[in-house]
């Protein structure tokens, strides 16, 4: 069954005028500062004018400092009574584990492995690179294969500079990828953590941080500023924004089960879960990625 992302929250965000109706929240993490909190609020809170954020227990207004964010209730209040505050309706995509069965991503996997050679989140080096053995390491897409149509429509293809052909959308470029340990990859694909390129590439966890990665920084080996093949900041920025929307807005987006052992009723679980149509579409695009796009390109 899908997990409710709001379970375990110890930071709660409300309007000052409606203290019993949460706008969202998060699980606190020592690496999240008050400055980080303000920047994340700006992603899913829409305001017609300036506002202040008050810690309810102390009555003290929060300031955008490097002090750690403390657990508690935080009330948002506009400076002017004429101004309105509401929650953004920005799209948050339905994401599943990015794997295909078409072979279209062979180029992607090879490029990410050649560049990184380690988990760029935990720093774990693959000692078997010389043997071309990659068990436990996976190339993760920053922007998912299952949303390639959105990738094209929103123009993200334009930030890729090493496409293999004019027809290539670029979604399988290593510039859209990071090498990770398999279990870390699952967390990344479900938006349980993300990397903010505008905050020194700091890793922010929106979960209980089982792998102790919160506050670390993305390994320089895969950054755009370090090499032509580095992961694009624009794509990392997109993933971070999606992670905030998925985890902090309202009760959070549905968190889907990713582990379907042999013999399990994958279709049945999808049909009985939330948003079954969107989930099924995402699963199919992830596994059969490229068929419809390639056909259109050849028309």
Order of alpha helices (4+ residues) and beta strands (2+ residues): beta-beta-alpha-beta-beta-beta-beta-beta-alpha-beta-alpha-beta-alpha-beta-beta-alpha-alpha-alpha-alpha
